[in-house]
Amino acid sequence: MSPDTMILRALREAGLGGVSGASLAKDLGVSRAAVWNRIEELRRHGYDIEASPHLGYVLRGSPNALHGDDLMARLPRNRVIGRDVRVFSETTSTNDIIEKLARDGVAEGSVVFAETQTRGRGRMGRQWHSPTGSGLWFSVLLRPRLRPSAATQLTVVSAVAVARAIERETGLRPDIKWPNDIMFGQKKVAGILLELGAELDRIRHATLGIGIDVNVDPAELPPEVREVATSLRAELGRVVDRASLATAVLRELDHLYQRLGDGDFHEIGDDWMRRCSTLGRRVVIHIGDRRVTGRAEALDDEGALLVRTEFGTIERIIGGDVTQEKAP
Ligand code: BTN
């Protein structure tokens, strides 16, 4: 654990009670002067840390910018997802950075955030807009023991994690549109892009990219996106703390991913179904040049969507672009 992660974790755990320089110095194995230097550096990054003669150091406020050390300080010690968290001020796509880490043999659970992406990408080859400092744009390296055909389970797990974290942090309950769009009514607030490095029978690694329009002003987005996008700030009428939401998503993801590894997909799938706005609706799905229409009936054990077509047959859909009829 880096010194800054240790200091921020101790400050957060102590809350308004504060933590003494002597105890920080002891835990870190350094002098009190060295602790002071780190505190000064954190202040330069925008952390409001008071030095009180009675209480020691008290964390009064945190900056809007994301910091890897701080995000790690807010996560449980025994986690897999978020064992390492890096924040870039700008990158092409956070999925590109994770791909590189995967090729370098880095262990699963590494997370990369960017304050903005110059070539953010969405599903179906679409562009993903990532305005600076107002959203959460991040990717996670996974090495799941799943067959490639079960990869949809990962998108189901991620969608549930994002929906639960949004609910926990804001009290709002978004819907999930199959497989992994997070929606308020007809407007999208978050999307998930899963890219696989796979052989025929084995996933070597999966890059899970998540984009959440947290404090984005929809007016900043290009006209074609503006009509179908929203943000948490637009829905709530107030700014949402990005670091707090980011750690809530990573905690949920860590918990659900471990349950998936323990063979507990059923319960996660049940929560997905409760949150899903697609089931029971008429849908049109474009899969390349193919078009499937029918009624979305259920999710199977691998996370695929089962659609009853107009001919009465069941089509098993593992990917594609879904249009669903509006709620009655
Ligand atoms: C979609 O709904 O089309 C998926 C959008 C995924 C966007 C995220 S932002 C972080 C990561 N990096 C990318 O380039 N894309 C994903």
Boltz pocket constraint, residues with backbone or C-beta under 6 A from the ligand:
constraints:
  - pocket:
      binder: B
      contacts: [[A, 92], [A, 93], [A, 94], [A, 95], [A, 117], [A, 119], [A, 120], [A, 121], [A, 122], [A, 123], [A, 124], [A, 126], [A, 128], [A, 136], [A, 137], [A, 138], [A, 139], [A, 180], [A, 181], [A, 190], [A, 191], [A, 192], [A, 193], [A, 209], [A, 210], [A, 211], [A, 212]]
      max_distance: 6.0
